[in-house]
């Protein structure tokens, strides 16, 4: 399992990483046209975390007679988020790159927590409000060398490597009862669950560029990647049985994909305006470990995740 120290703020950590990556590419970037840009991205996303403890017998204090498969589903349903991105791009005859640092500036939505007994009988269903604490991410796209210019259907084709990592922290406030609610409701001012989500991935992509006029360009991007998702879960109402927080740890290997379409317009002054639509998805497989207040941890148990998101982006860049 992976945990990150709270002493280092995520923005400080990610900014330092972005500066380090910039210094690595600075020598090669000297032969490129460099631009600085900023985007605002609005998205709606879904993430579910599932696990199977059906082979175990619930302790008498749990109130459950048995465990279903899945035993529990924690889900962001949905998560609405606004991010601001800062980009450094290089374009040249010998290659190209995009270095992007992103930070969430607002988020909200509904968090669902469902527990099942054998036969998928619903034991508990509650809902909480999602609040953003902090976070950020760094991503790199780096053009692969090609033998001349690749063209397909009048579009320039540019394959590339992609990679990145990010950390996002959310709090789940209050409990509203669903179809089953043995715990009863809890006021919205109480944080019942905290999540730290760390992700890292690397993969391949292709950038298709179609110049429709001297000033206008359409870009299509497609990516596939593999990586890691680690979720550090703090169940604040379960200190008596799960122990001190964080008390649940998900470690998942992931595979995912992304598609994005962008319209770009270059002004007479050399600045570039852009608007994009994007969508992506991800599956994760791995394990989850539960803490214990008075004995050994439980797990890892079989766990999996399902995620998807879609949204729009608008931005601008200027030559540097």
C-alpha positions as CSV (number, residue, x, y, z in Angstrom):
1,X,0.0,0.0,0.0
2,X,1.1,3.6,-0.6
3,X,0.6,6.5,1.7
4,X,1.7,10.1,1.3
5,X,2.8,12.3,4.1
6,X,0.4,15.1,5.0
7,X,3.3,17.3,5.7
8,X,3.9,17.9,2.0
9,X,1.0,19.7,0.4
10,X,-0.1,18.2,-2.9
11,X,0.3,21.5,-4.8
12,X,3.8,21.9,-3.5
13,X,4.7,18.3,-4.4
14,X,3.2,18.5,-7.9
15,X,4.7,21.9,-8.6
16,X,8.1,20.7,-7.6
17,X,7.7,17.7,-9.9
18,X,6.6,19.8,-12.8
19,X,9.6,22.1,-12.4
20,X,11.9,19.0,-12.3
21,X,10.4,17.7,-15.5
22,X,10.7,21.1,-17.1
23,X,14.4,21.2,-16.3
24,X,14.9,17.7,-17.8
25,X,13.4,18.8,-21.1
26,X,14.8,22.3,-21.2
27,X,18.0,21.5,-23.3
28,X,15.9,19.8,-26.0
29,X,13.3,22.5,-25.8
30,X,15.8,25.2,-26.9
31,X,15.3,24.1,-30.5
32,X,11.5,24.2,-30.2
33,X,8.8,26.8,-30.3
34,X,7.6,27.1,-26.7
35,X,4.1,28.1,-25.6
36,X,2.6,28.6,-22.2
37,X,-1.1,28.0,-21.7
38,X,-4.0,27.6,-19.3
39,X,-7.3,25.7,-19.5
40,X,-10.4,25.3,-17.4
41,X,-11.8,21.7,-17.5
42,X,-15.4,20.9,-16.4
43,X,-16.2,17.2,-15.9
44,X,-18.7,14.7,-14.6
45,X,-17.2,11.4,-13.4
46,X,-18.1,8.1,-11.8
47,X,-15.9,5.8,-9.6
48,X,-16.9,2.7,-7.8
49,X,-14.8,0.7,-5.4
50,X,-15.9,-2.9,-4.9
51,X,-14.7,-5.8,-2.8
52,X,-15.6,-9.4,-2.1
53,X,-15.6,-10.8,1.5
54,X,-18.2,-13.5,0.8
55,X,-15.9,-16.3,2.0
56,X,-15.6,-14.7,5.5
57,X,-18.0,-14.9,8.4
58,X,-19.1,-11.5,9.8
59,X,-18.2,-10.8,13.4
60,X,-21.2,-10.8,15.7
61,X,-20.9,-7.1,16.4
62,X,-21.4,-6.1,12.7
63,X,-25.1,-6.9,12.6
64,X,-24.7,-8.7,9.3
65,X,-25.6,-12.4,9.0
66,X,-23.4,-13.0,5.9
67,X,-21.4,-11.1,3.2
68,X,-22.5,-10.8,-0.4
69,X,-20.4,-10.6,-3.6
70,X,-19.8,-7.7,-3.9
71,X,-19.8,-7.2,-0.2
72,X,-19.6,-3.4,-0.4
73,X,-19.8,-0.8,-3.1
74,X,-18.4,2.7,-2.5
75,X,-19.2,5.1,-5.4
76,X,-18.9,8.6,-6.6
77,X,-22.2,8.9,-8.3
78,X,-21.4,11.3,-9.8
79,X,-18.5,13.6,-9.0
80,X,-18.7,17.0,-10.6
81,X,-15.3,18.8,-10.8
82,X,-13.7,22.0,-12.2
83,X,-9.9,21.9,-12.8
84,X,-7.5,24.6,-13.9
85,X,-4.5,23.4,-16.0
86,X,-1.2,25.1,-16.8
87,X,0.7,23.8,-19.8
88,X,4.1,24.1,-21.3
89,X,4.3,22.9,-24.9
90,X,7.2,22.5,-27.3
91,X,6.9,22.1,-31.1
92,X,9.9,21.6,-33.4
93,X,11.2,19.7,-36.4
94,X,12.9,17.2,-34.1
95,X,9.9,16.4,-31.9
96,X,7.3,17.8,-29.6
97,X,6.0,17.6,-26.0
98,X,3.2,18.7,-23.7
99,X,3.8,19.1,-20.0
100,X,0.6,19.8,-18.0
101,X,0.0,20.5,-14.3
102,X,-3.7,20.5,-13.2
103,X,-5.3,21.5,-9.9
104,X,-9.0,21.0,-8.9
105,X,-10.6,24.2,-7.9
106,X,-14.2,23.0,-7.1
107,X,-16.0,19.7,-6.7
108,X,-19.2,18.2,-5.5
109,X,-21.6,15.4,-5.9
110,X,-23.0,12.4,-4.2
111,X,-21.1,9.5,-2.5
112,X,-23.0,6.2,-2.1
113,X,-22.1,3.5,0.4
114,X,-23.9,0.1,0.0
115,X,-23.3,-3.1,1.9
116,X,-24.8,-6.5,0.9
117,X,-25.5,-9.8,2.5
118,X,-25.6,-13.2,0.7
119,X,-27.9,-13.2,-2.3
120,X,-27.2,-9.5,-2.7
121,X,-29.7,-8.6,0.0
122,X,-29.2,-4.9,0.7
123,X,-28.1,-4.4,4.3
124,X,-27.2,-0.8,4.2
125,X,-27.5,2.1,1.8
126,X,-26.4,5.7,2.6
127,X,-25.5,8.8,0.7
128,X,-23.1,11.7,1.6
129,X,-22.1,15.0,0.0
130,X,-18.7,15.1,-1.6
131,X,-16.4,18.0,-0.7
132,X,-13.0,18.8,-2.3
133,X,-10.1,19.1,0.1
134,X,-7.1,19.5,-2.3
135,X,-5.1,17.7,-5.0
136,X,-3.4,18.0,-8.3
137,X,-1.7,16.1,-11.1
138,X,1.2,16.2,-13.6
139,X,1.0,14.7,-17.1
140,X,3.5,14.5,-20.0
141,X,2.9,13.7,-23.7
142,X,6.2,13.1,-25.6
143,X,6.2,12.7,-29.4
144,X,7.8,9.5,-30.7
145,X,10.2,9.7,-33.6
146,X,8.8,8.9,-37.1
147,X,10.3,8.3,-40.5
148,X,9.0,11.5,-42.1
149,X,5.5,12.9,-41.7
150,X,2.7,10.4,-41.3
151,X,-0.6,11.2,-43.0
152,X,-4.0,9.5,-42.8
153,X,-7.2,10.8,-44.3
154,X,-5.6,14.3,-44.8
155,X,-4.6,14.4,-41.1
156,X,-1.1,14.4,-39.7
157,X,-0.5,11.5,-37.4
158,X,1.8,11.8,-34.4
159,X,2.3,8.9,-32.1
160,X,3.4,9.6,-28.6
161,X,4.2,8.3,-25.1
162,X,2.1,9.5,-22.2
163,X,2.5,9.3,-18.5
164,X,1.5,11.1,-15.3
165,X,0.5,10.9,-11.6
166,X,-1.9,12.7,-9.4
167,X,-3.3,12.9,-5.9
168,X,-6.8,14.0,-5.0
169,X,-8.4,14.3,-1.5
170,X,-12.2,14.3,-0.8
171,X,-14.4,14.3,2.2
172,X,-17.8,12.7,2.5
173,X,-20.1,14.8,4.7
174,X,-23.3,13.6,6.5
175,X,-25.4,10.5,5.9
176,X,-28.8,10.3,4.2
177,X,-30.6,7.1,4.4
178,X,-31.5,5.0,1.3
179,X,-33.5,1.8,1.1
180,X,-31.8,0.3,4.2
181,X,-30.2,2.3,7.0
182,X,-29.3,0.6,10.3
183,X,-27.0,3.5,11.3
184,X,-29.6,6.2,10.9
185,X,-28.9,9.6,9.4
186,X,-26.1,11.9,10.4
187,X,-26.0,15.7,10.1
188,X,-24.3,17.2,7.0
189,X,-21.7,19.0,9.1
190,X,-20.0,15.7,10.1
191,X,-17.3,14.2,7.9
192,X,-17.9,10.4,7.9
193,X,-15.4,9.3,5.3
194,X,-12.2,10.7,3.8
195,X,-10.5,9.5,0.6
196,X,-7.0,10.1,-0.7
197,X,-6.8,8.8,-4.3
198,X,-3.3,8.4,-5.7
199,X,-3.0,7.4,-9.4
200,X,-0.1,6.9,-11.8
201,X,-0.2,5.7,-15.4
202,X,1.8,5.3,-18.6
203,X,0.8,4.5,-22.1
204,X,0.7,5.2,-25.8
205,X,-1.3,7.8,-27.7
206,X,-1.9,9.1,-31.2
207,X,-2.5,12.8,-32.1
208,X,-4.4,13.4,-35.4
209,X,-4.2,17.0,-36.6
210,X,-6.3,18.5,-39.4
211,X,-5.7,22.1,-40.5
212,X,-9.1,23.3,-41.8
213,X,-7.8,26.8,-42.6
214,X,-4.7,28.9,-42.0
215,X,-6.0,29.8,-38.5
216,X,-8.1,26.8,-37.6
217,X,-7.2,23.3,-36.6
218,X,-9.0,20.2,-35.4
219,X,-7.1,17.8,-33.1
220,X,-8.1,14.2,-32.2
221,X,-6.3,12.4,-29.4
222,X,-6.7,8.7,-28.4
223,X,-4.8,7.1,-25.5
224,X,-4.5,3.7,-23.9
225,X,-2.7,3.3,-20.6
226,X,-1.9,1.0,-17.7
227,X,-1.1,2.1,-14.1
228,X,-2.0,2.1,-10.5
229,X,-4.8,3.4,-8.3
230,X,-4.3,3.6,-4.5
231,X,-7.1,4.7,-2.3
232,X,-6.5,5.5,1.4
233,X,-9.9,5.4,3.1
234,X,-10.6,6.9,6.5
235,X,-13.9,5.6,7.9
236,X,-14.3,8.0,10.9
237,X,-17.3,6.2,12.3
238,X,-15.5,2.8,12.4
239,X,-12.7,3.6,14.8
240,X,-14.0,1.1,17.3
241,X,-13.6,-1.9,15.0
242,X,-11.3,-0.8,12.2
243,X,-8.9,1.2,14.3
244,X,-7.3,4.6,13.8
245,X,-7.6,6.3,10.4
246,X,-6.7,5.7,7.6
247,X,-8.2,2.2,8.1
248,X,-8.9,0.8,4.7
249,X,-6.4,0.6,1.8
250,X,-7.1,-0.2,-1.9
251,X,-4.3,-1.2,-4.2
252,X,-5.4,-1.7,-7.8
253,X,-3.7,-2.2,-11.1
254,X,-5.5,-0.2,-13.8
255,X,-6.1,-0.1,-17.5
256,X,-7.8,2.8,-19.2
257,X,-8.4,4.9,-22.3
258,X,-9.1,8.5,-23.3
259,X,-10.5,10.3,-26.3
260,X,-10.4,14.0,-26.9
261,X,-11.4,16.3,-29.7
262,X,-10.1,19.9,-29.8
263,X,-10.8,23.0,-31.9
264,X,-7.9,25.5,-32.0
265,X,-7.9,29.0,-33.4
266,X,-4.8,31.1,-33.8
267,X,-5.1,34.8,-33.6
268,X,-3.1,37.3,-35.7
269,X,-1.1,38.1,-32.6
270,X,0.0,34.4,-32.3
271,X,-2.1,33.5,-29.3
272,X,-4.2,30.3,-29.6
273,X,-7.7,29.7,-28.3
274,X,-9.1,26.2,-27.8
275,X,-12.2,24.3,-26.9
276,X,-12.4,20.6,-26.3
277,X,-14.7,17.7,-25.5
278,X,-13.3,14.5,-23.8
279,X,-14.3,11.2,-22.4
280,X,-12.4,8.3,-20.7
281,X,-12.8,5.2,-18.7
282,X,-10.8,2.9,-16.5
283,X,-11.0,-0.6,-14.9
284,X,-8.9,-1.6,-11.8
285,X,-8.2,-5.0,-10.3
286,X,-6.4,-5.7,-7.0
287,X,-7.0,-6.0,-3.3
288,X,-8.2,-4.1,-0.3
289,X,-7.0,-4.4,3.3
290,X,-9.0,-3.5,6.4
291,X,-7.5,-2.3,9.6
292,X,-8.4,-3.6,13.0
293,X,-8.6,-1.9,16.4
294,X,-7.8,-5.1,18.4
295,X,-6.2,-7.7,16.1
296,X,-4.5,-8.4,12.8
297,X,-5.6,-6.6,9.6
298,X,-8.0,-8.4,7.2
299,X,-6.9,-8.9,3.7
300,X,-6.0,-8.3,1.1
301,X,-9.4,-9.2,-0.2
302,X,-10.3,-9.3,-3.9
303,X,-11.3,-5.8,-5.0
304,X,-12.0,-3.9,-8.3
305,X,-12.9,-0.5,-9.5
306,X,-14.9,1.0,-12.4
307,X,-14.5,4.6,-13.5
308,X,-15.5,6.9,-16.3
309,X,-15.6,10.6,-16.9
310,X,-16.6,13.1,-19.6
311,X,-16.4,16.9,-20.0
312,X,-15.4,20.1,-21.8
313,X,-12.4,22.3,-21.7
314,X,-11.7,25.9,-22.8
315,X,-8.3,27.6,-22.8
316,X,-5.7,29.8,-24.4
317,X,-1.9,29.7,-25.0
318,X,0.7,32.3,-26.0
319,X,4.2,31.8,-27.5
320,X,7.0,32.2,-25.0
